[in-house]
Amino acid sequence: MAKLALEGNSSNKALKMQRIPADRCLKPRTWDKAHCSQCGNATWGGAESQCRSCIKRSEADLQAEAEAKQADWRTLSSAPVQDVPWSDASEMMWCHGGSGGVFLLRLPTGAVCLKTESCSLEMLFAQKLAEALSVRTARMRAVANSHPERAAICSALEQAVPTFDDHRLQVPRARGAEALIVMEFIDGCAMMGVAANGYLQQHRDTSRVWHVLGRLMGFDVLINNFDRLPLAWSNEGNLGNVMLSTVLDGPVGIDHSVHPITNPAGLQNYLGRVRSVCVEVRDGDGASCNAVKQAIYNNTAIALSSKELEELRYGCLELLQEVSRLASTGDMERILDEVSDNIRQELGCAQGKSCHSLIHTVSQCVHEALAEGL
């Protein structure tokens, strides 16, 4: 059987018909029937060893296996961040994150976290100040590049079995970092999504949860940490920086930092926001507290009751009142000096004068704002 083709002649634009021999005609491709190596059913790809149903089941099994491995990590307790037996580390997992991600190391006593980003002085300042003010955040310490412990940490990451094979590719981050951050492992979930909704539903009658979160919120105002709850800032917040632990008493803050404001006009604008927050949490809820309430609902589908919002507000006010008292007695300056000295010992760098200056200024502003109208 012959087929017809058109051939164009560029010289005279004429078209003529050309007959193609039957033996040169294209024949329909025939596929070799194969059988799935898993279920035995026929497949029509030839090259595929599994049918599509089994391929889909295999992908689902892999996903389930990955989720089971991650769930197993969440059951571990928190190992101390001091005197870590690095040579006893047995397993390692890499977790993605907006601030550079984190390694998890399994130890006989539980788990510990390692951040390999360049250690921010502002981040360390915030953490040490939180400890001094009894604000519950994930504990951490820095290990400088020259410290003898550095080699033991890198060796632990290289020798530990990765939970997922490709996570070993992340290990060079530790070798190249200027400083490593040893951080407390917090079990549970971030304050986002279905897991957070389930946790908060179970604690609707636990005022401690909202009180602790309120103290964390007040602490963020003190250090200008806008990447958590949108109390003094016009943003949506980031509740991924609040961990809901199944074993610890209340929420735990992670990934916070002091954000100094060097522009004079910008600083005055922020101090105006601080005054408004102080008056609002002292006298009752308002626009700022409602923004926080909306952020919690957007992230967890939990609509705070008036009682829960009141406990959140009271926790924030409690922290700000403590700051006011420390500012009035001069004890805040002593705390800031101690924090600066501790950072210099760990990192061998400057004291963080810009952090010191911002917190001193905000502390005085809080004291003045809370004293007004009393």
N, C-alpha and C positions, 0 to 999 in steps of 0.2 A: 504494500500500500504506500503510495507516494503522498508527500505533503507539498504545498506550494509556499514559496517564499518570495518577497519583493526585494528587488535589487535596484538601488538608485544609481542613475548615471549622472554624474556631476557636470558633464560637458553639455549635454543637450536636455537635461531635466526629464528625460524619458524614463519610463518605467517598463520593465519587461519581466515576464514571468519566468522563473527558473524552476525546473523540476528536480527535486531531491530524490536520489535513489532510495528505494525502500530499505535497503540494508543499512543506510545511514540514519534512519529515523530513530529518535529517542524512544526508548521503551520504558514503561512504568517501572520504578524501582521496587524490587521485591525485598521485603524485610525478613530476616531470619527470625523465626519464632524461638524465644528463649524462655527459661523458667526462673522464677524468683528463687534465690538461694535460701530465703528464709521460710516462705510459706509454700513454695512449689508451684504457685499459679503462673500462668503464662504472662510474659511481658513482651512488648512489641518493639522495644528499642534496640534489642540485640546487644548493645554495649552495656546496658544496665544490668546489674546483678540482682536488683531488688525491684519489686513492683512498686507503684506509687503509694499504695496503701501502707506497705511495710516501711517505705522511706519516711512517710509522715509519722508512723508509729515510732520509728527510730529517733526522729527529731524530738518527739514528745518525751521519749524516755531519757534522752540526753538532757533536756530542759529540767525534767523532774529530778534527775541525778544531781544537776548543778544546784538546784534549789535545796535539795536535801543536805548537800555539803555546806552550803551557806547557813542553813538552819542549825547545823551542828555547831558552827562557830558561835552562834548566838546563845548557846546554852552554857558557854564557858564562863567561869568566874573571872574577876579582874585580878591580875597578878600585880604586886607592888612595882612601882616604877623606880625604886631605889634598890641597889644591890641585886640587879637582875642576873640570874645564872645563864648567860647567853649560850654557853656550850651545851645546855640541855634543851635548846629549842628543837622541836621535832617537825613542825609543819609551818608553812608560810602561805599567806594569801594576800593578794593585792586588791585594794578597793579603790575604785575611781572616786574622784572628788573635785569640786570646783577650786579648791585651794592646793592642788597638787597631788591629791590622793594620799593613801596611807597603807603601810604594810601591817598585817596582823601576824604575830608570832605566837605559836602555841608552846607553852612551857608546862612543866609539871604542876605549877601552882595556879595555872590559868592562862590568860592571854595578855599581851601587851601590844601597844601600837607604836609604830615608827613613822614619823613624817620626815621625808627627805628633801623637802623644799628648803631654800635658803632660810635660815632661822631669822624671823623678823623680831627686832628688838621690841617693837610696839606690841607684838603678839605675846611675847614673854612677859612684858611689863603688865599687860592686862591680866594674865593668869596669876601672877604673884600678888597683884593687888586684890584679885578676887579671893584668894586664900586668906589674905589679911583681913578682909571684910566679911568673911564667912559666907561668901556667895558660892553656891555649889556649881563648880565647873570641872571639866576633866583635868586632872592633875598632869603636869608635864615638867620636864627639865630638858635643858639643851646639853648636847655633847659636842664640844668644839672639835674641829678637824685635827688638832694637835693632841687631843686627849687620848691616853692609852686604850680607853674603852672602845674607841672608834673601830679599831681593828677587830675586836671581838664581836661587835655588832654586825659588821660587814661579813665576817666569817659565818655568823649564825644565819644570815639571810641566804648565803650561798650554799650552806650545807643542809638547811631545812628542806624537806620535801614540799614542793608547791602543790597546793590544793588543785590548781589547774595548771597544766603543763606550760602554757604560754606566759604565765605570771613570772616565770624565771627571767623573762626578757626585761622585766622592770628592775631587776636587782642592780644594774649599773648606776641607777639613780643614787643609790647610797654611797657609792664610791666617789661620785662627782659632787656631792652636796658639800657646801661650806660648813654646815653644822647639821647634826641629826637631832630630832626632837623625840624623846621618849615620852609617850603619852599614855595615860590611863585608858584601858579598854572599858567601854561602856556597853553592856549588853542591851538588848531590847531593840527599839526602832526609833527613827527620827519622827518628829511631830508632823508627819505628813501622811496622807493616804489612808487605806483601809486599816492597816495595823494600828495606826495612831487612833483612829476612830474607836476600834475595839478596846484599846487600852483606856482611853478617856471615858468610854461608856462604863467600864468597870469601876472607875474612880469618880463617878459623878457626886458621890457623897463624901469624898475625901477632900476636905478643904486645904489640906497640906499641899496638894499638887498645885493649886492655883496660888497659894501663898508663896511657895518657893519660886514659881515662875514670875510672880510679881517682883520679888527681890532681884531676880536676874534682869528683869526689865528696867528696874531702877539703876542697877549697876551699868547697864548699857548707856543710859543717859549720862552718867558720870564720865564715861570714857569716850563718848561719841561713837559707839559701836552701832552703826545703822543696819548691819547685816543680820538682823534677827527679828525683833518685834518692832513694828512701825509706830512707836509712841511719840517720838519727837522729830520724826522725819516724814517727808511726803513720798513714801515708797510702799511697795507691797510687802516688804519684809522677807525673811528667809527662815522659815521654821525648820528647815533641814539642819539648822545649827542648834536645835534643841533636841536632846535625846531623852526618850521615855524609857527608863530602866525598869526591868521587872524585879530587880532585887534592891535597888537603892531607893532611898526615901525622897521621892519627888524628881522633877525634871533636872537635867544636867546640861549646862551650856558647853558648846564646843566651838572651835574656830572663831574666836573673838580677837579683837585688836583695838588698841588705842588709836584714834585718828586725830592727831593734832591739827589745829586750824591756824595757819600762818597768816592768812589774809585778815587784816583788822576788821573790815566790814563783814566778812564772813563769820568771824568769831562773835561779833556783836549780834548778828542775826541768830546764831545758834544759842547764845545766852538768852535771847528773847524767847526762844522756843523752850528752853529749860525752865524759865520762870513760869511760862504758861502751864507746863506739865506739873510743876510743883503745886501751883494753885489748884489745878484740876484734881489731882489725886488727893489733895488735902480736903477740898470742899465737896467733892462728888464727881461722878463720871461726866465726861464731855466728849468733844470731838476726837481728842487723842485716844482716849480709852475705847471709844466706839470703833476707831480704826483698827485697834488691836483685836477687838472682838470680831470684826469682819475678817481680819487676816486668819484668825483661828478657825472661823467657819469655812473660809475658802480652802484651807489646807486639810481640815479634818472632818468637815461636815458636822461639827459640834457647835450648836448655838448656846452660848453661855447664858445661864440663868442670871437673874439679878444678884443672887447670893454668890455665885461663882465670880461674877464680875467685881463684886464688892471685895471678895477675898483677894483677887488679883490686884486691885487698887490698893488694898491695905498692905499687901506685901511690898509693893513699890514704895508706898509712903514710909513704911518702916525703914527701908534701906536709905531713903533720902533723908529721913530724920537722923539716922546714925551718922550720915555724911555731914549734916549740919552741925551736929554736936562735936564731931572730930575737928571740923573747921574752926569752931568757936574756941576750942581748948588748945589748938595748935598741934593736936595729936596726928592730924592728917599729914602735916609736914614731916613728922617723925616716920610715919608709915612709908611715905613716898621716898624718903632718904634710905630707909632699909631696903625697899624694893630695888632702888637704883644700885645699891651696894651688892645685893645678891646677883643682879644681872651682870655687873662688872666681873664678879668672881666666876660666873659660868661662861660668859662669852669673851671676857678679856677686852671689852670695848667700852665706849663712852657710857655715861650714866643714863642717857635718855632724857635730856633736859626738856625737849619739846613735849614729851609725855607728862613729865613732872609739872610743867607750866600749865598745860591745858587742864589737868585734873585739879590743880590748886585754884585756878580761875573758876572752874565750874563749881567746885566745892563752896567757894565764897558766894557764888550766885545762888546756889541752893539754900545756903544759910539765910541769906537776905530775903529770898522769896518766901520761905516758910515762916520767917519772922514777921512779915508784913501782914497786917490785919489781925494779929493776935493780941 
